[in-house]
Amino acid sequence: MSEKSMKAYWKENLKYLAILLSIWFLVSYVFGILLVDQLNTIKLGGYKLGFWFAQQGSMYVFVILIFVYVWLMNKLDKKYGVDE
């Protein structure tokens, strides 16, 4: 792999990480802490939405983000020819 390809690979990898970590921050900190009072006015399955994000929703999103990251990295590895 050439130096130019390695830099492009890591640039895309860091872009994916920044996007996914931003989603993680939004769901866990913003929805679970900062906007909890506003979200609690909405009910989801009998529970307040702010409570749901803080207790359940953030965990679901984290697991989904793991699978999305694996899918993106497999696609990126194939693009740059470093897949197994």
N, C-alpha and C positions, 0 to 999 in steps of 0.2 A: 504494500500500500504506500503510495507516494505521500510526501509531506502535505501537499495540497489537499489530497483526499482525506488525510487524517484530520486536518483542520476543519474541512467541510463537515466531516462526520461528527466531530465534537461540537461544532457550532449548532448543527441540527439537534444533537442530543441535549445540549444545554437549553435550546429553545423549547423542546418537549418538557424538560424538567421545570423550566420557569412557568410554563402554562399549567402543568399539572399541580405544582406547588401553589400557584395562585388560586386554583380551584380549591385545594385543600385548605388554604388560609381562609378563603371566602366562606366555605361551609362550616369550618370548625370555629373560627374566631368571630367573624362578622355575623353569621346566622346564629351560631350557638351562644354568643355572649353579647355583642353590641346591639343586635336587632331582636333580641329575644322578646322584649315587651311588645313590639309591633307584631311579631310573628305569632305571639300567644293569642292574638285576637282571632286567628284562623284555627279551625279544628281539623284534625286529620285522624280518622278512625277513633274518634272520641277523645283524643288527646290534643292538647295545645301544640301548635306547629313549632313554636320555639323550644318547648320541652322535647318534642320529638327529634328535632335537629340536634339538640345537645346530647340526648341519650342514645338515639338509634340511628337517625339519618346520617350523621357524620361517619359512623362506622360503616354503613352501607356504601357511602360515597368513597371512603378510603379503600375498601375492597375493590370497588369498580375501578378506581384510579390505578390500582396495582395491575389489574388485567389489561387496562388500556395502555399502560406503560410497556408491559410485556409485548403486546401486539404491535405498538409503535416501534419498539426496539427490534423486534424480529423483522419488520418491514424495512427499517433502516439498515440493519445488518445485511439483508439481501441486496439492497440498493448498492451498498459499497463492497459487496463480496466478502464479507467477514463472517457470514453465517456458518453454522456447523453442519 
